Amino acid sequence: MKLFRREGRSAEIPLPPADLMFEIGASRVEEYTDIGNEFMGYFVELASLTPDSDVLDVGCGVGRMALPLTRFLSRRGSYRGFDTWGRSIDWCKENIQSRFRNFRFDLVDIYSKRYNPGGSVKASEFVFPYADDSFDFAALTSVFTHMLPSDLQRYLGELARVLRPGGRCLITYFLLNQESLAAHDRGETILRFPVEKQGYRLANEEIPEEAIAYDETFVTAAHISASLPIQEPIYFGDYQVRVHHTPGHCPGGVCLQIGKKGEPGRHLFVGDTLFAGSIGRSDLPGGDHAALMRSITEVIFPLGDQAIVHPGHGPDTSVERERTTNPFVLR
């Protein structure tokens, strides 16, 4: 039997049997433990999780996030996890909840064509079994990657209800944007989403919940609608996105700066603000020429001469080329 060593106030916790780990995509013990430990770091680094926090784990599975949290949360903190998978909840109760009084796992009977076809409650109507303002932090890892839009929106609303003011979420998505769609269409992505819908794509139309990818604009709007605005930057796996406000062509113009975590983003998606040898129009309603020029010279250019500029139309260019040769900038 494999054991998970818990330093401090308890001894060792057995790891789940291989078939349970395989069901969540972990073919080796290391995949199970390493991913849990990796996300534990994200919880602290990105969401400012503290040992005294009250934590909600939505779709807790077989305890991959719960196990590292047993090492981190103090007795003043707490953990609640829920899932539709009975075997995983039984294992978590027997091996984690029995050892930690502040950890609890709940089985919920939510319908899913892929994961719980006998479920009695629609996800789009499900009420989280917790009181308002109960949690400081919520984790959803590989949850919205398997949920349809109406279900996702319901869950976001429930998260807003059960989180305390100032509470944080860490949520994973398959996101579709200009860069990821281009990679997908070139066949460079591990997963394929051939079925196009309004605002999202499916891997399998027969079993929609198998894997779902969402347009980034849809996700952003859904979070705003639920009063759970996304805190920049957005992290794309090994990449992160920083959003820079670049008004001028239109009041809400933005530049997306994309690069690997810990490195300056070298790809700038600038929309209609800047083009190869030209600039965006500012004579349309909401346009402002002075603001447009400030966005170019004070926001985009300082991001570095080596940055590649991807305009909304026309060929790609670079910051250095536009800074030194663009006739509309050199005037």
N, C-alpha and C positions, 0 to 999 in steps of 0.2 A: 504493500500500500504506500502510495506517495503521500508525503506530509508537507504541510505548509507551516513553517515555523513562525510563531507569533511571539515576538520579543515583548517582555514586560509582564503584563498582568495575566497571561495565560500560557499554556504550553504549546502544543502543536495541533493543527487542524488538518484532518485528512483532505486530500484533494479529491474532486469528483471522479467517479469512474470514467474510463476512456470513452464509453459510448455517450455519456452526457456531454463531455467536452467536445466530442466530434459533432454533436448536434448544433453547437454554436460556432462551428468552423475551426475548432482547434484540433488539429491532427496529432499534435505533440503536447506534452505537459508544458514545455517552454512557451508555446504559443499562448496557452491559457494564462500562465503567470506573467509573462513579459508584457502582454497587452494590458492586463490589469494594472501592473506597476507603471506602465507608460501613462495610462489615463490618470492614475493617482497623481502623477506629476503635473498633468494638465489641470487637474482640479485645484491644485495649490497655486500653480504659476499663473494660470489664466483666470481662474474664478475666485482667487483669494480665499480658498477654503481654510478654515481654522479647526483645531481639534475640538472646540466646543460647539461646532455647527450641528444643526439638525438637517439631515440629508434625506432626500427622496431619490430613489433609484427606479426609474420607470422602465419596465421591461428588464427586470434584474437577472433573468435567466438563471444560470447555475452558480451565481455568486462571484463572477469574475471581478466585478468592481467591489463587491462587499468584502472579499478577503483582504485586500490591501487596506481597506478602510478600517478593519479591526485593529490594524497596527497604528492607525493615525488618530481616530476619534477618542476623545477622553470619555470618562464616565458622565460628564455633563453634556456631551454631544449625543446624538441619536441617529439611527439609520432605519428607514422604512423602504422596503422594496416590494414591488408587485409584478406578477406575471400571469399569463394564461396557461403556462406549462406546469401541470401538476407534479410531474416527477422532479423537476428542478426545485420547486417550492418545498416539496417533501425533503429533498436532500439538504437544502439550505436551513430548514427548521431543525433538522436532526443534528447537523454538524456545525452550524454557526449560531443560530438563535439559542440553542441549548447552552452555549458557552458564554453568550454575551446578552445580558439583560436589556441592553439598550439597542439591540438589533431585532427587527421583526420583519417577517416575510408574509405577504398576503397573496392568496390565490384568487384571481378574478376570472369570471366566465365571459370574456369578450369574444365575439365571433370574429374569426378570420378564416377565409377560404383556404389559406395556406397553412396556418399554424393551429387553428382551433375551430374546425368546421362545425362542431356541435355547440358552439358558444351561444348563449341566450341573449346577450346584450350587444347592440351595435356599438362599435367604437365611437361613432358620431354622436351617440347619446349617453356615453359612459360618464359617470360622475366619480372622480377619484374618491376613495373611501377615507378621506381625511378632512379635517376642519379647515376653515379659512385661516390664512396666515400661520401655517404650521411649520414651514421649512425656511431655512436660510439658503439652501442650495438644492438644485435638482439636476440629475444626470440622465440623459437619454442617448445611449450609444447603440447604434444600429436599430433604432425604433422607427424614426420617420423615413428611413430607407425602405420600409415595408408598409407604409400607411398611405392611403388615398387622401386627396385634398380635404374632404369634409371631416375625415377622422383626425387628420393633422390639426386642422383649425380648432376642433373641439378640444384636443389635448392642450394646445397652446392656451386656450381660454381657461382650462382647468389649472394649468401651471400658474397662470396669473392669479388665480383665486387662492391657491394653497401656499404660494410663496409670500413671505413677509415683505413689507416695503424695503427696498434695497436688495432683495434676494436675487440670486444669479442662477442661470442655467448654463450647462454645457451640452450642446446638441450636435450630433453628427448628421450630415446629409450627403447624398449624391447630388452635387450642384452642377447645373448646366449654365455655362456662360460662353462668351465668344471663344475663349481659349480651350475650355474642356470640350466644347462641341467640335472644334476643329480637330483636336486630338482623337475624339471619338470617330469622326468621319474618316480620318486617316487610318483607322484600325489600330491605334496605339493604346487603347484602354483595355483593361482586363475584362471589365463587364461591358456588355452590349445592350443598348436600349433602343431597339428598332421601332417600337410602337409609339408614334407621336400622338400626344393628347394636348389639350389646351393648358399650357403652363407646366407640363410634365411629360415624362416618357416612361414606358414600361419595358421591362425585359421580356415579359411573357403575358400576353393579353388573356390567355386562358386562366392564369393564376396571377392576377395583378400584384398581389402583395409579395410576390417572389423577390422583386427588386424594383424600386421606383426612384427616378431622378427628377429633381425639380429645377425649373428655371430660377436663377438667383433672384430675379426681380419678384417672382411670386413669393419666395421665402421672405424676402425683406418686407413686402407688403403685408404678409400674414402676421409677422411679428409686430409690426406697427399697429395693425388692427387689434391685436390681443394685448396691447400695451406692454409688450416685451421687446423693446427695440434692441437691435443687435449692436453690441459694442465692438467697434473696430479695433484691430484689424480682424478680418475673416481669415482663418487658417485653412489652406487647401492641402491637407495631407502634409507633405513636406514643404508646402508653399504657404505663403500668407499674402493677403491682399490689404493694402492700405488705400483708403478713400480720401481723395483731396478735393475740396470744393473748388470748382473752376467756373464761376458764373461768367456771363458775357454773351455767349451765343444764346443762352437761356438762363433764367435765374437759378435753376437747380442743377446746372451742369457739374459733372464730376470727372475726375481722372482716376482710374484704377491702376495702382502700382502693384505689380505682382512679382514676387521673387521667392527664393527659398528662405525658410525660417533662419533668422540670424544674419542674413545678407541683405544688402540694398536691393530693392526690387528693380530689375533691369527692363521690365516690360511695362509700358505705359499705354493704357487704352483710354484715349483722349476724346472719343466721340467726335463732335463737329467743332471742337475748339481750335485744333491745329491740324494742318495738312502738309504734305510734302510741297514746299514752295508756296504755301498760301496759309490763310487763316479762316476761321469760321465767319459766317455772316453775323452781323449785329444789328441789322436794320429791320429785323422782324419784331413782332410784339414781344416785349420782355428782354430784348437785346440791349446791350450796353457796351459800346466800343471800348471805353476806358477800362471797364471791368474785364473785358476780354483780354486786353493787352496785359493787364496786371496778372491775370491767370496764367498767361503764357510766360511772361518774363519773371514773375515772382513766385510762381508755384511749380510750373512744369520744368523750366530750365534749371532751377537749382537741384533737381533730382539727378543730375549728372549727365555729362556729355556722352557717356557710353550707353545711356538708356535708349532702348528701341521704342519708337513711337508708332503705335498702331491707330491710325485715324479711323473715323467711322466710314470714310470713303477713300478710295484711291490707294496708292502704294504705301508701304511702310517707309519710315525714315528714321532719323536719329535726332536726339537733342542737339548734338554738336552741329550737324548739318543745318538744322533750322536756325540755330542760334547764330551761325556765322554766314549763312547764305540766303535765308528767307527774306525776300525784298519787303514784305509787309512788316517785318520786325526791325529791319535795318533802317527804316525811314527816320 
